[in-house]
Amino acid sequence: MKKSMGAALRESMERGKALLVAGAHNGVSAKLVERNGFDGVWASSFEISTSYCVPDASILSMSEFLEASRTMADVVDIPIIADCDSGYGDAANVHHMTRKFEAAGVAAVCIEDKEFPKTNSFIEGRQNLASIESFTEKIQSAVRGRTSDLMIFARIEALVSGHGMEEALKRAHAYADARADVILIHSKSRTPDEVLEFARRWAGRTPLAIIPTTYYGITPEQIRDAGVQFVIYANHAMRSAVRAMDQTLAQIAATRSSQPVEGEIASMKDLFDLQGMNELTSMR
């Protein structure tokens, strides 16, 4: 019997080395994550929302995020961790969500402890936390909902929302008690200091995940010494794609020719290789 992606992710985690995970928003970006040797794909709500050109603020439906995750799972052989915002509703919604994402072939789902609708963590203003009690109900509902080795990530937003380290640790222990498999501690600090302090005080009770978007100066040695199991580069594919597309289109518009950019962009052969066109033509 083929091993589930959840089981594969658990086995990789248990080898002790920090796993590198990168954000994606569709099949081709997930394929590029895999091609470049990452251990997993983060089906990023930010990247998926951006691909629709809408705010990362619970605007899209669960069905749209689910379809994006399913597309990614169909084209790669590495685990998908689905970023499921605050779970698309209450504990009953989370139970339904877990079943659907598990059936789509993802290895893990991640839910964050903010009220629905949520707002992206790097936006100033409204960052309302859910109560510990209501969020532990969501975790328990996800645990009951899964039927395989699907992993449950509990994302803590206490540092992002300004509630401080003690609140973050209090929540982490409650979520671990509720049987979350991984604690994701989020921070928008410019330095890794508060994340490293959290890791030191957490002392490896459960596996730990981080997203070093703002504290990008953190070193591989600091990550290793902190005992972090997942390092998620959550938004870099979309950020780089937007910059590259904008520059290319600006050059074409300015010169009214594609000649100046041909040496800088992917060839049609590159795209055929990503699509699997050669395999298709060999069958016809």
Buried (B, 14 or more C-beta within 10 A) or exposed (E): EEEBBBBBBBEBBEEEEBBBBBBBBBBBBBBBBBEEEBBBBBBBBBBBBBBEEEBBBBEBEBEBBBBBBBBBBEBBEBBBBBBBBBBBBBBEBBBBBBBBBBEBBBBBBBBBBBBBBBBBBBEEEEBEBBEBEEBBBBBBBBBEBBEEBBBBBBBBBBBBBEBEBEBBBBBBBBBBEBBBBBBBBBBBEEEBEBBBBBBEEBEEEBBBBBBBBBBEEBEEEBBEEBBBBBBBBBBBBBBEBEEEEEEBEEBBEEEEEEEEBEEEEEEEEEEEBBBEEEEEEEEE
